[in-house]
Amino acid sequence: MKIIDSIYLVASGKWGFGITQAIDCNVFLISTDDGCILIDSGTGLEPERMDAVIESHGFSVKDIRAVVLTHYHGDHACGASRIQKLSGCRIYAPELEAKAIEEGDETATSVALAKGGIYPADFTYPRSSKVIGVRDGETITVGNVTLTAYMCPGHSLQDMVIYGQIDGKNCLFSGDCVFAQGQVLIQALPDVSIFPYAEAMRKIATLPIEAIFPGHGVFCLENGVSFVQAAVDKFNSGLIPPQLYYFA
């Protein structure tokens, strides 16, 4: 699905647009003048479905130069290993989560807890090579596109959001940090943290966000900062924002 000139939705499961494997997150492809960037990678299940979407837009998996993982949960990160093997791309992830992705650590990533529930009982977390840990404020550049990472711990140990100007729009790829109308996704997992989440969201709300591309559900091309501000308003009143309704 082409969204704007350089941004495509190439995977999305039952909690989104239903174009690839059911438990895939939204995966966004950014076209640059030197190959492509993927924001998240899906589960890696039924990968031919995402490949077909990419190819329908005139690209190939081999054109991918970087996969940027917003966090280490399986529906966002487990497709990266295969893509790296096919394309030789770099994999970027939050610094504190990079090792778990490299090692396929199913305990740290909470995949072990979710097997037989969200994930199939035989689901495995593949190892990846040389995952590059990203710190708050660091940039990732491919061709004519530069993206800035901002850490937003809360949904997992060290989620991050990705911000940059693409096709003249200030874009935020928000992963599972914030969704439509300020919804969040807080699960009963050991690395969830509420207060740091609120603090990080307040900082992100100061960015001049126009388009916002969440990890599940709908995206928005105008006034995307309203999604972030709606969550911040709840946090500022001492409450937790509403839960993403797909999971409620």
N, C-alpha and C positions, 0 to 999 in steps of 0.2 A: 504494500500500500504506500504510494507516494504521498507524503504529507505536504512538504514544501520542496523547493528545487533540490536541496541537498540532503533531505532527511526522509527516510523510509521506515515504515514499520515492517519488519521481516519475520517476526514470530510473535505469537500471542495466543494463549490458551483459553480455558473456560472462564478465567477471571478477567478476561479482556475481550478480544475480538474473535476468538475461536478460529484462527487461521492455521495453527500448527498444533503440536501435541498438547493434550488437555492441561497439563500442569506447567507448561512453559509460561514464563513471565513475558511482558512486552520486551522485545528486543528491537533496538533502533539502529539502523545503519546510517552513517554519515559519509557522504561522498566528498572526497577532497581531490585536489589536483595531483595527488600522489598516492592513490589507493583509498581504501575505506577504513573507517573506524566502526566497531560494534560497541554499543553500550549494552552490557550484559550479554548472555549467551544462551539462555534457556537451559533445559534439563539435559540436553544431549540425547533424549529419547526421540525416536522417529526423525532423525536429523535430516533425512531427505526432504522432508516437508519444508523446513526452513531453507534448505539449499534451493528448492524449486522457486520459492518466493524471491530469493536473491537473484536467481537467474532470470526471472520474469522481468526484472528491471534492468537487465543488461550487464549485471555484475556476476562475479564468481567468488566462491569462498576463497580462492587463491588471491583475490584482490585485497583481502583484509590485511591491513598492516598492524592494527592494534585492536585488542579486545579490552575494554575498560569495564571492570566488574564493580558494581556499586557495593556489593557485600558478598559474603561467602555462602549464603544459603543455596541449596541444590538447584532450585528452580531458576536461579540467576547465573550460577557459576559452573554447573557441571558440563555444559556444552563447550567450554573453552578449550579443554585439552584436545579434543578432536580437531577443532578449528586450527589450533596451533600446529598440530602435526601436518595438516593439509597445506597451510599457508606460510608457516614459519613466522607468524606474527608474534609481536610482544603481547604479554598479558600484564595488565596493571590492576591492582587491587589495594584497598586500604592497608596501610603498613602492618597493623596489628592482626590482620586476617590473612595476609599473603602466605605465611608458612602453612597454615591449615589447608589452603587451596593446593599448594604444591604437594603436600603429603596426602591429600585425599582423606583428611581427618574427619571421620564421620561423627565422632563425639563432639569435637569443638564446633563443628558446623551445624550441629543438632539434627543432621540427617538420620542418625541412629534412632533418635527419639520419634521421628516422624515416619519410619518405615512401617508399612502396613496401614498407614493413615493417609497422609498427603502423598507419600511416595510408595511405589510398589514394594512388596516385601523383599524382592530380590534386587532392588535398586543399589547401585554402587557409585561411590564418588571417585571419579578417575583422578589420578595424579596429573599435575601439570609441571612443565619445566620453567625454572627461572621466572617465577612470578615477581614482578617489580612492585615493591611496596611504595605506596604514595602517602605523603604527609599533607597535612592541612595547608592549603594555599599553593601547592605545587602544580605545575602545568604539564600538559601532555600535548605535543604538537605532531601532527601528521599533515604534510603538505601545507595548504593555506589555512588550516583550522587549528586553533589553539584552544584547549579546554583547561579550566581550572577546577581542581578538586577541593571540596570543602567537607570536612568530617562532620558527621551527624550521628554520633553513637546513640543508641536507644532501641531501635528495632533489632539490632544485633550488636556485637561488641564494638564495631567501629564502622558503621555504615558511612558511605559518602555520597554526596550529590555532585553532579558535574555541570559546570556552567561555562557558557561561551557564546560568542556572537556568530551565528550561522545564517547566511542569506540575509544579513542585515537585521536579524532578530536576536534579542537577548534571550537565550534558551537555557532552561534548567532541566536536566535529566535527573529526576528525583528518586529513582529506585523505589524502595519501600519506605522512604522517610515521610512522604506526604502524598496524598491522592486527591481526587476530585473533592471540592468543597471542604478541604481541610481534614479529611479522614486520615487515620493512621492505622497501623497494624501492630498491635501489641500482643505478643504470644506468651504463653507460660513456658519460657525458655530461660536457661541460667544466665545468659548474657544480656538480657533486657535491662535497661536502666532509664528511669523516667526523668529525673531532674536534669542529667546531662542532655537528654533529648530536647527538653524545653529550652535550655540555654542555647543549644546549637541552632534550633529553629528560629530563635529571635535574631541571631546574626544573619541567617539566610534570608530572612524577611527584609533585610536592608538592601538586598541586591535588586537592581532594576529589571525584574523578570517579566518578559512578555509571554513567551511560549513555555509551557511546562509539559514534560513528558514523563508520567509516572510509570512505575514498574508493573502496574496492573490497572485495568479500567481505562477510562477515557483520558485523552490529552486535551490541551487547550492552547490556542494560538494567540489569544489576546488576554491581557490582564492576569497572566498566570500567577503573579505574586498574590492574588486574592486567595489561592489555594493555601499558600503558606501562611498568610496572615490570619485566615480563619482558624488554623491550628494554633497559632501563637495566641490568639485571643482566648482560646480555651485554656491553654497552659497558663496564661497570665492571670486567670481567675482561680488558679489552683486546681483546675480540673483536667481530666484527660480528654483529648478530642475524641469525637465519635469513631468507632471502629469501622474499618472498611467493610461495607455492607455485604460484600461477597462472602466474607468469612464470619460475619456476625451470627 
